[in-house]
Every structure is written in C-alpha cells, then in structure tokens.
Amino acid sequence: MNYWLLKSEPSVYSIEDLKRDRKTLWDGVRNYQARNFLQAMTIGDRAFFYHSNAKPPGIVGLVEITQTNQIDPTQFDPSHKYYDPQSNPQKPRWQTVEVSFLEQFTPGLTLDQLKDRYSPEELLVVRKGNRLSVLPVPEPIALRMLRELRGA
C-alpha cells in the first residue's frame, strides 16, 4: 500500500462533502506531475485529505483509492473551468482516481504542525513553494502521522 496527500480547498470540496458523498472522482487536476502521481496510485492505497487555502491549512481526513485510471470528464466539457480544448475522447490527456471516505480527523494536523515535525525532504507538502495538489507520502511518515491523528 502506498500513501498520498490530496489537496482540496474546503470551499470547493471539503472532507465534510466527501463524508456526505462517501466517494468521488478526484477531478480537475491539471498539472502533469500531479497527474503522474494519480496514475501511480493503486486500488487500496490511502491518501490524506488536506484542506488547502483554509485557516489553518492541514490534514483533515483519510481516503482510500477505490478506482484508478479513470478519465477525467471535466476535460471535455467546454463550460467547465477544467476544460482542456487540446484533449479529446479518443486521446484524453487527464486521468484521475475515485476516492472513498475512510475517516475524518478532529483535530487534524495543521501545516504549521507538519512543518514542526517533518523536514521538506521527509514530507513534500512542507516544502516552501510546493503547490502540487497530489503528493506521495513515504510510508514511515504516513504511519507516524496516522498514529498522531488517531491519538495513539
């Protein structure tokens, strides 16, 4: 099993939204490196749900990857903000995954707490200037964070 971190602005799609919906397609990723991380995911992988552009930003939940290599339908919709005119159904440029809700953390781990505990080499989300919405999390770091988030 691999671990990942998925960022979403809570005003766009929050952990509460996913808890209500139970599962969702993680659409709208338009960065090639982030897309490559999505393509590397396998069914059963876990991802930390991270609220970005929030006060405070940080990890608020855990999800499971339940489907991989899904075509992101937003790339074909001209009325959608993630429309990509260079993509077409015969040769889609953007793939994604489906995620399912596992748990919500209250409290979570804020970005400041993550910065205090982990170096930029250990956890990419604390690296200054890192704006990727999909990031890998090394297993030893993920397991430490899970223990802390669950109060163990």
C-alpha positions in Angstrom: 0.0 0.0 0.0 1.2 3.5 -0.9 0.3 6.7 0.8 -0.5 10.0 -0.8 -1.7 13.5 0.1 -4.6 15.1 -1.9 -5.2 18.8 -1.5 -8.6 20.5 -1.9 -9.9 23.9 -1.0 -12.7 23.3 1.5 -14.8 26.0 -0.3 -14.6 23.8 -3.4 -14.8 20.3 -1.9 -14.3 19.5 1.7 -13.9 16.4 3.9 -17.4 17.0 5.0 -18.6 16.9 1.4 -16.8 13.6 0.9 -18.2 12.2 4.2 -21.7 13.0 2.9 -21.0 11.7 -0.7 -19.0 8.6 0.5 -17.0 8.6 -2.7 -16.0 11.0 -5.5 -13.9 11.3 -8.6 -10.8 13.4 -7.9 -11.2 15.5 -11.0 -9.7 18.8 -12.2 -6.0 18.1 -11.7 -4.2 20.0 -14.5 -0.5 19.6 -13.6 1.4 16.8 -15.3 3.5 15.8 -12.3 0.3 15.6 -10.1 -1.4 13.6 -12.9 1.6 11.2 -12.9 1.2 10.7 -9.2 -2.5 9.9 -9.8 -1.5 7.4 -12.4 0.9 5.7 -10.0 -1.9 5.1 -7.5 -3.3 1.6 -7.0 -6.6 0.4 -5.6 -6.3 0.2 -1.8 -3.8 3.0 -1.5 -4.6 5.6 1.2 -4.5 9.3 0.9 -4.5 12.1 3.4 -7.2 14.6 2.7 -5.7 18.1 3.0 -7.6 21.3 3.2 -5.6 24.0 1.4 -6.4 27.7 1.3 -8.0 27.2 4.7 -7.4 28.7 8.1 -5.5 26.8 9.1 -4.5 24.5 6.2 -3.8 20.9 7.1 -4.7 17.2 7.1 -8.3 16.6 8.0 -9.1 13.1 6.8 -8.2 9.8 5.2 -9.5 8.3 2.0 -9.0 5.1 0.1 -8.3 4.8 -3.6 -11.1 2.7 -4.9 -10.7 3.1 -8.7 -7.7 4.0 -10.8 -7.1 5.2 -14.4 -10.4 7.0 -14.7 -10.8 9.5 -17.4 -11.4 13.0 -16.0 -14.7 14.0 -17.7 -14.2 17.7 -16.9 -11.5 18.0 -19.7 -14.2 17.5 -22.4 -16.8 20.0 -21.0 -16.4 23.5 -22.6 -18.5 25.0 -19.8 -16.3 23.6 -17.1 -13.4 25.5 -15.6 -11.1 22.5 -16.1 -12.0 22.1 -19.8 -8.9 21.3 -22.0 -9.5 22.1 -25.7 -6.4 20.0 -26.6 -7.9 16.9 -25.1 -10.4 14.6 -26.9 -12.3 11.4 -26.0 -10.1 9.3 -28.3 -6.9 10.6 -26.7 -7.6 12.0 -23.2 -4.8 13.9 -21.5 -6.1 13.8 -18.0 -6.8 10.7 -15.9 -7.8 10.5 -12.3 -8.9 8.2 -9.5 -12.0 7.6 -7.4 -11.6 8.0 -3.7 -13.8 6.8 -0.8 -14.2 8.4 2.6 -12.5 6.5 5.5 -12.3 8.9 8.4 -12.3 12.5 9.5 -9.7 13.8 12.0 -10.7 16.2 14.7 -8.3 17.8 15.4 -6.3 17.3 12.3 -2.7 18.2 11.7 -2.1 21.8 10.6 0.6 22.8 8.1 2.5 24.5 11.0 2.4 21.3 13.0 3.6 19.4 10.0 6.5 21.9 9.5 7.5 21.4 13.1 7.6 17.6 12.9 8.9 16.9 9.4 11.6 18.2 7.1 10.9 19.1 3.4 12.8 16.0 2.4 10.5 13.8 4.6 7.2 15.4 3.6 6.8 17.4 0.4 3.8 19.4 1.5 6.0 21.3 3.9 8.5 22.3 1.2 8.3 26.0 0.6 6.6 26.9 -2.7 5.2 23.4 -3.2 1.8 23.9 -4.9 1.2 20.4 -6.2 -2.3 19.1 -5.3 -1.2 15.4 -5.3 1.9 14.3 -3.4 3.4 11.0 -2.3 3.9 10.4 1.4 6.6 7.9 2.5 5.1 5.0 4.5 7.1 5.6 7.7 5.9 9.2 7.7 2.4 8.3 6.9 2.3 5.7 9.7 3.6 8.3 12.2 1.0 10.8 11.1 -1.8 8.3 11.4 -0.7 7.4 15.0 -0.7 11.0 15.9 -4.0 11.8 14.2 -5.7 8.9 15.9 -4.2 9.8 19.3 -2.2 6.6 19.7 
